[in-house]
Amino acid sequence: MINLIENSENLTEIYSDMKIQFPVEELKPVNYFKEMSANPNYKIFSAYKDNKKVGYLFCYIEKYILIDYIAVYKEFQSCGYGSEILKTLFKQYYYLKGCIFEVEKINYQELNTQKRQKFYKKLGCENTNIEYYYPSFNIALPMDLFYYPLSCSFDKSAVINFIKHYFKVLHFNVNNLDKIVEKIH
């Protein structure tokens, strides 16, 4: 069983791994996470299995869970820990409406994008078909938005309203945020 321990103290160590595992255009600066860790709705979890740190999870939790970042350390990948981390999170927050995932669109030249989409579908997530853009500095990255129901089935307008709300909280430092929000439908 995976244990999720809320812990922003290991941020420097985790961020070093994030720079390896996430595309630079999706990665927020480390100071952003230090600032966000003061927000009670923004959680930074370290994931442990048998007292070994196997991964981490950053999420915003309010009516929904928005997964900001999730990763399993390289030496523990392909062991099922990513699914275990999320299933533990789902059990812990079963009373919320659902869980939202921002997922790179499939690029058939990039095998990892196909693997990520397959991972979320296997977990039971559905592609919302919302036209979605991830706010990153001065650009808007087109992404797919996946949904996992907890206490409520998918409601497009409710999810879009939540996105507009959490964008103001999570992406407060992005230029032209209002223009990016307008593109989401």
C-alpha positions in Angstrom: 0.0 0.0 0.0 1.2 3.5 -0.9 1.3 6.1 1.9 1.0 9.8 0.9 2.7 12.1 3.3 2.2 15.8 2.9 5.6 17.2 2.7 6.9 20.4 1.1 10.3 20.2 2.9 11.8 17.9 0.2 10.9 20.4 -2.5 14.5 20.9 -3.6 15.1 17.2 -4.1 11.7 16.7 -5.8 12.3 19.7 -8.1 15.6 18.2 -9.3 13.6 15.2 -10.5 10.9 17.3 -12.0 13.4 19.1 -14.2 14.3 15.7 -15.7 10.8 14.3 -16.0 8.6 17.2 -17.2 8.9 19.3 -20.3 10.4 22.7 -19.6 7.3 24.5 -20.9 5.1 22.7 -18.3 7.4 23.3 -15.3 6.7 26.1 -13.0 9.7 27.8 -11.2 10.7 26.3 -7.8 9.8 29.6 -6.0 6.2 29.2 -7.3 5.9 25.9 -5.3 7.3 27.5 -2.2 4.7 30.2 -2.4 1.9 27.7 -3.2 2.8 25.5 -0.3 1.3 28.3 2.0 -2.1 27.7 0.3 -4.0 25.1 2.4 -5.7 23.8 -0.8 -2.4 23.1 -2.6 -0.8 19.8 -1.5 2.6 18.4 -2.1 2.8 14.7 -1.2 5.7 12.3 -1.2 4.6 8.8 -2.0 6.1 5.9 0.1 6.0 2.2 -0.5 7.5 0.0 2.2 9.3 3.1 3.7 10.9 3.9 0.3 10.1 7.2 -1.4 8.8 6.1 -4.8 7.3 9.3 -6.2 5.5 12.6 -5.6 2.2 14.3 -6.3 1.3 18.0 -6.4 -2.4 18.8 -6.4 -5.0 21.5 -5.8 -7.9 20.2 -3.7 -11.2 22.0 -3.3 -14.5 20.7 -4.9 -12.4 18.7 -7.3 -8.8 17.4 -7.2 -6.6 18.9 -9.9 -3.4 17.0 -10.4 -0.7 19.6 -11.0 2.2 17.1 -11.2 2.5 13.4 -10.5 5.7 11.3 -11.1 7.3 8.1 -10.0 11.1 8.2 -9.6 12.8 6.5 -12.6 14.1 3.5 -10.6 10.5 2.6 -9.6 8.7 3.2 -12.9 6.7 0.4 -14.5 5.9 -1.2 -11.1 2.3 0.1 -10.8 3.2 2.8 -8.3 1.6 5.6 -10.4 -1.8 3.8 -10.3 -1.3 3.1 -6.6 -0.6 6.7 -5.8 -3.7 7.9 -7.5 -5.9 5.1 -6.0 -4.7 6.1 -2.6 -5.5 9.7 -3.3 -9.0 8.7 -4.6 -9.7 6.8 -1.4 -8.6 9.7 0.7 -10.7 12.2 -1.1 -13.7 10.0 -2.2 -16.2 12.7 -1.1 -15.0 15.3 -3.7 -16.7 15.5 -7.1 -13.9 14.1 -9.2 -10.2 14.3 -10.2 -9.0 16.4 -13.2 -5.8 15.6 -15.1 -4.0 17.8 -17.7 -2.5 15.4 -20.2 -0.2 16.1 -23.2 -1.9 15.5 -26.5 -0.7 12.5 -28.3 2.3 13.1 -30.5 2.9 9.9 -32.5 6.6 10.6 -32.7 6.8 10.8 -28.9 6.1 7.4 -27.3 5.7 8.9 -23.8 2.6 10.9 -24.8 0.9 7.7 -26.0 1.9 5.9 -22.8 0.5 8.7 -20.6 -2.9 8.8 -22.4 -3.1 5.0 -22.1 -2.2 5.1 -18.4 -5.1 7.5 -17.6 -7.6 5.6 -19.7 -6.5 2.3 -18.0 -7.1 4.0 -14.6 -10.7 4.7 -15.6 -10.4 8.3 -16.6 -12.3 9.7 -19.6 -11.2 12.4 -22.0 -13.6 15.3 -21.4 -13.2 16.7 -25.0 -13.0 20.1 -23.5 -10.8 22.4 -25.6 -8.2 23.0 -23.1 -5.0 25.1 -22.9 -2.3 24.9 -20.2 -1.1 28.4 -19.2 2.7 28.5 -19.4 4.3 31.9 -19.2 3.4 33.6 -22.5 2.0 30.6 -24.3 -1.0 28.4 -24.1 -0.2 24.7 -24.6 -3.1 22.7 -26.1 -3.7 19.6 -23.8 -6.3 17.0 -23.2 -8.3 17.2 -20.0 -9.2 13.8 -18.4 -11.7 13.3 -15.6 -12.0 10.5 -13.0 -15.4 10.6 -11.1 -15.3 10.4 -7.3 -18.7 11.4 -6.0 -20.1 13.0 -9.2 -20.1 12.1 -12.8 -18.6 14.4 -15.3 -20.4 17.8 -15.7 -18.7 19.9 -18.4 -20.0 23.3 -17.3 -19.1 22.6 -13.6 -15.6 21.5 -14.6 -15.0 24.5 -16.8 -16.2 26.8 -14.0 -13.8 25.1 -11.6 -10.9 25.5 -14.2 -11.6 29.2 -14.4 -11.5 29.4 -10.6 -8.3 27.4 -10.1 -6.5 29.1 -12.9 -6.6 32.3 -10.9 -5.1 30.5 -7.9 -2.6 28.2 -9.6 -1.6 30.4 -12.6 -1.6 33.8 -11.0 1.8 34.6 -12.5 1.0 33.9 -16.1 0.8 36.7 -18.6 -2.5 36.9 -20.6 -4.3 34.5 -18.4 -7.7 35.9 -19.3 -7.1 35.3 -23.0 -6.1 31.7 -22.2 -9.3 31.2 -20.1 -11.4 32.5 -23.0 -10.1 29.8 -25.3 -11.4 27.0 -23.0 -14.7 25.5 -23.9 
